[in-house]
Amino acid sequence: MNSPRRAQTASIFDVMTIAREFAPAVGRATGFVQRAIRMRRDRRRLHAMPDHMLKDMGIARCEISSSTRFRSGSTAWLRPSGE
């Protein structure tokens, strides 16, 4: 016969097990949202820059959206061409 204390302890371990299972998914979702916010902020800042500054960075105004899309190395246009 299970005691109420033992049942409570078992449910706490179940919750911890579930939390461990979902933690990676929550971390990925959080990372996705943070990256989306950062990209939106970067686009806004790039659109606020004058054309001559964008040209110095090697991008045209029409390339801002494609330069800040979801992909690995999305800041590749910020690196010097020698890297």
C-alpha positions as CSV (number, residue, x, y, z in Angstrom):
1,M,0.0,0.0,0.0
2,N,1.4,3.4,-1.0
3,S,1.6,6.1,1.6
4,P,0.6,9.7,0.6
5,R,4.2,10.8,1.2
6,R,5.5,8.1,-1.2
7,A,3.0,9.1,-3.8
8,Q,3.9,12.8,-3.5
9,T,7.6,11.9,-3.9
10,A,6.9,9.8,-6.9
11,S,4.9,12.6,-8.6
12,I,7.8,15.1,-8.0
13,F,10.2,12.7,-9.7
14,D,7.7,12.3,-12.6
15,V,7.6,16.1,-13.0
16,M,11.4,16.3,-12.9
17,T,11.6,13.6,-15.5
18,I,9.1,15.4,-17.7
19,A,11.0,18.7,-17.3
20,R,14.3,17.0,-18.3
21,E,12.6,15.6,-21.4
22,F,11.1,19.0,-22.5
23,A,14.1,21.2,-21.5
24,P,15.9,20.8,-24.8
25,A,12.8,21.7,-26.8
26,V,12.1,24.7,-24.6
27,G,15.8,25.8,-25.0
28,R,15.5,25.5,-28.7
29,A,12.3,27.5,-28.8
30,T,13.8,30.2,-26.6
31,G,16.8,30.4,-28.8
32,F,14.6,30.6,-31.9
33,V,12.6,33.5,-30.4
34,Q,15.8,35.3,-29.2
35,R,17.3,35.0,-32.7
36,A,14.2,36.3,-34.3
37,I,14.1,39.3,-32.0
38,R,17.8,40.0,-32.7
39,M,17.3,39.7,-36.5
40,R,14.4,42.1,-36.4
41,R,16.4,44.6,-34.4
42,D,19.4,44.2,-36.8
43,R,17.2,44.8,-39.8
44,R,15.7,47.9,-38.3
45,R,19.2,49.2,-37.5
46,L,20.5,48.4,-41.0
47,H,17.5,50.1,-42.6
48,A,18.2,53.2,-40.5
49,M,21.8,53.5,-41.8
50,P,22.6,55.7,-44.8
51,D,23.5,54.0,-48.1
52,H,27.2,54.9,-47.9
53,M,27.6,53.0,-44.6
54,L,25.8,50.0,-46.0
55,K,28.1,50.2,-49.0
56,D,31.1,50.2,-46.7
57,M,29.9,46.9,-45.2
58,G,29.4,45.5,-48.6
59,I,25.6,45.2,-48.8
60,A,23.0,47.1,-50.7
61,R,19.7,48.2,-49.1
62,C,17.8,45.6,-51.1
63,E,20.0,42.8,-49.6
64,I,19.2,43.6,-45.9
65,S,16.4,41.1,-45.6
66,S,18.3,38.3,-47.3
67,S,21.4,39.0,-45.2
68,T,19.5,38.6,-42.0
69,R,17.5,35.4,-42.6
70,F,17.5,32.3,-40.5
71,R,20.6,30.3,-41.5
72,S,23.9,29.4,-40.0
73,G,26.4,32.2,-40.4
74,S,23.7,34.8,-41.0
75,T,26.2,37.5,-40.2
76,A,28.6,36.4,-43.0
77,W,28.3,39.7,-44.7
78,L,29.8,41.4,-41.6
79,R,33.0,39.4,-41.8
80,P,35.9,40.7,-43.8
81,S,36.2,39.0,-47.2
82,G,39.6,37.4,-46.2
83,E,38.1,35.2,-43.4
